[in-house]
Structure formats: C-alpha cells, structure tokens
C-alpha cells in the first residue's frame, strides 16, 4: 500500500489549555498490519475530557502519552486490511486508535460493532466509553434507590446526559446542571430530566435548595470546582458523591481546587467515591445489553455533536473545555 | 442550697482562634433540679476539637452554641442532688454538662459510669466519645482487613491513638502521623504503632512512600489540610479515607482548604466517607463492651493529659489547636 497517514503527535506537555504548539501534525506512511493485526481506516474520533489528563506527565490510571507519540484517542473505523481471521475487511471496529487517519491495531485491542444496530458514532457515545461510564458510575458507585434525588453536573455532556436518563429509568428525580439555556432546555425537554440549573445564569446554591428540598441523595460530578462545592452543601444523609471527572480543573495552571465543603461528608455521613471506566471492563457486556435495549426501545436518547476534519482536532478538543458541545463530541475524519 | 456556679458563656463568635473576649466568665446561683433531673458537681471537662465548630453559626450535625449560653462541653461529675430514682447522690455520670462547676441535667441526658472499672477521666477519653469515635470510624467506616496498611493523622490525640491501637488489634500495619519527636515516640513505643511520621520535621509525602510501599488501604483523617492531601497521593486501590475531623482547618480565617488531590479517589477507585459519633448512639453498648474488655486486658492503653482549674479553660482549649496535648485533653474542675 502507498497510503499516507496524517496524525497529531504530542509535541509538548501543555500548561493550561493545550495550544497549537503543543501538537505536531505529521505525515507518515501507513504501516502494514502484522499477524493478528488489522489496519483500520478511522472514520470518527472521540473527543473526551480525560484526554487532557493523558497529556500530563503524572501518575494516573493510564500512562501519559509520550512526547512524539500519536495522541491517544478512542476512535471508530472500518477494517481495510486484516491478518486476523476473526476480523474481515469491511468490519467496523472501535478502540484506542489515536488521532490519525489510519491505525494498525491488534485484533484484541479493538471491538467489532454492528452498524445495523446503531450508527457508528453512537459506539463512541451512549454505546461506548461515555455511556458505560455513566452506567457503572451511576448504578454501581452511586447506587440510587427509587425516589432518590439525583443531581448530575455536565448534564448535557456525553456522560451526564446518559446518567440522568438512566436515573429517570430507575425512578429517581433528576436535576441537571449545565451551562446556558439551550443545554438546559435540551436536558429537560429532550432527555426528560425533571429540572435543569443553568450555572452560567443562576445561583447554583439557591437553585439546588429550590430543586432538592430534601437534599441530594446521589451527586454525579463531572466538573469539580465551585459546582462540586455547591452540591456538597445540599447533601442528604448518607448521600453518595460520584467522582467521574473535574473538567473545570483540568486546565488549571495554579493547581487543582479541592472541594472546600468536604466536611459536609462528615455532617451527613456521606461518601465521595471515584472510579474510571476501565475498573468495569469485565462487566461491559452487562451494560451493553441494557443500554442497547433502552436505545432500541426509545427509552434512552443518544446525541452526538459531530465536527468534521482531522486537521481541526486541536481546536475541536478545546470545545470540550469551553463547554461548547451538547451530547457526545465526535470528530468525523473520513467518509465510510 | 446556696452554692455559686462559675461558668464560661460564649460572648462572641470567634474569627480564627477563640480569643479571651469571645468568652464571658460568669457567676450564677446553682439552680435546683426538677423532677427527673439531677444536680451534678462537675469534676472533669472534656476538651475536644469539635467544640470549635459548635462556636460557629453554621448548619452542622448539632445546633451552634448561642451567644450568652454556657459553652457546650462533655463532662464527668458526681451527683450531689437527685430528683430521679435511678440516680443517687454519689453516683458518677458523664454527659453534655457545659463549661461550668455545676450542671442540672435530665437523668436521660447523662450516663452513669463505674469508677471501679476505670478512673473517671477515662470515661471522657477511651471509654467516652473519642474512644467510641475511633471504634466506629475505624471499624465501621474504614472497614480494615487483616494485613491492611492503616494510616492515622493526629495519632497522639484522643481519637488517633485509639484508632491505631484498634487497627493493631485487628492485624493491620499502622503508621501514625503526629507533630514532634515526643508524640512519635509515644505512638510507637507506648501505643505499639509500627511507625510514626513527624510532620513537623519530615517530608510527609516521602515518609508515606517509605512506610507504605503498597499504598494506604485505610486513611483515618483527623487533621485535613496538607496532610490529607499528602495521604491521598498514596492511596492503594479501593482505599477508604475516613473523615473524622480537620483540626488544621477549624480556625482558618480564609475558608477551609479542600483536598486538592481528591482525584486520587478516581484513579484508585477509592472512597472518602465522613461520620460523627452521634451516628452510632444505638451501637454504643457494643463498642463499650469491646473497649472495656481491651482496656482491662491491657490491650488498649488510655492516656489523659489533665490540666487543672476551670478559669484556665480558654487557654487550655487552645492547646488542642496548637497540638500541645498527648492523649485525651481533660480539664480538672474540682476534687471528688
């Protein structure tokens, strides 16, 4: 083959928001797959808040991306060459394919998906890592009971929107926190949340008091910072705070802000528990079955916010941190 | 009766450390007990970090002390008049008696104790609120397994010293964090901890790395602030952080500092859970039986740090926040 592969490599570790010089847009020949490998033409890339953490040189649940390496990203694509019997040319797969046009991947590292069941981008959202994150974080870590009040921040995002919908399916009252009237309208009118708080326009503390008169039983946090602190003030007894992310803090240049109001955990005998998606790899089939069933039955709505063109990757990634996406932010790299 | 009662009333809500003008030392006649009440001559007062919180006008697990009210404190004394058949003159009792020489209390609000079994001050320490706090916080919230590494801050204090000893009884490796060589010697040589870290002289982060090579399974926190942040960095997977107090933050004038490293909860699938003693009132008999048995068998050591004289209350209370006490800080008010 004489295909050319364009890719974004990490050129420098960012301070604060990633800037153009932190990336190198490189052109390389497309390698041949070896035994047990496939060559994937990437069609969609998933843009996730966690990617910012992968760019830091610090101990975490996954090794940092090395300088000069292709930026790590989940992606979805089509197999165009295969040296592995279980995957055929034409199959659609997802996996950690990287910010590039073509990826050679071990067949074990990708997952074959059925585009008859759902469009390919959905496998990066509701049926992918964000959806599974929402499923396990809410149900396993948050453990909501019927009638509980569940509050979720980043409510119009890929994870938050699914969290709220699953909580509704489980009989909870659900309040979302999101930025701007359009997102708030979306989570209430389209996703069926009971209420939404626009943190850009409202006093979150006062709004939580109004919408959660009996306190918050489960707070699912995607944002950290001041919103986490506001939620802590309104915990009910034995509340569970689920720490899924802290997007407001990922680009802080003066260090992360911890939750000043954490003594609310003491007063309310409450807990704050963190998790990452990969803690639940063995239980993915369970979640996938439930989620696909809910999607098929129309009980769960998936929405993707699709940008186009690999070259726009650096700026599209920033849309996450500016809070500009509604639903799962995906970058379309090529036509199928 | 024509007894005179001296008492400390809260005169003003402190900013930062309580200062002399925040107190009013008042002289009042001793009231007569009514039906169902007893008159108690207070012999010992318990000085506890939680008292600082009771002085603030903020929502908590217990109402704040009102301006002009006698300062709330746990105490132990002798019944000198009784209008309640179940309590006789000469009985020793403990309860929320207040910072004063005499208290009229409902018989239901005090607990009769046996000074043949243990000296009266022990009922304010290992057999009182701090001991029970240690017991339930460690065993119920922290849930240590045999072989776990348990780290406790405020290790030479009334709660921390008991936490470490119970953890040893349960087969854990125990590392204490305390201020100064004398406290560190005390927790290792007298209380039997495996190691102690002097936070005033050592790099806590480096010392935790050295003493907890497999990470911390249970971190019992009494202090908050930088030490909590250091401990978070060294959590093992599925670690439990027990939030019992945050004495380093109670007198902060620029707001509480939250734990900046709380994302370690996410990376390690760890939890941070708070509690207060009063969550466990119904289970006190269970703890009291265990604790008294361990004390009698010499498996648990109780130590009180006894100051004398009611008039010295304001300054003696400050000893807690200066970290000057080793063991349970008690104020002796009168001879029996």
Interface residues (C-beta under 8 A of the other chain):
Chain A: X59 X60 X61 X229 X243 X244 X245 X246 X255 X256 X257 X258 X259 X260 X261 X262 X263 X264 X265 X266 X267 X268 X269 X270 X271 X272 X273 X274 X275 X276 X279
Chain B: X59 X60 X61 X229 X243 X244 X245 X246 X255 X256 X257 X258 X259 X260 X261 X262 X263 X264 X265 X266 X267 X268 X269 X270 X271 X272 X273 X274 X275 X276 X279
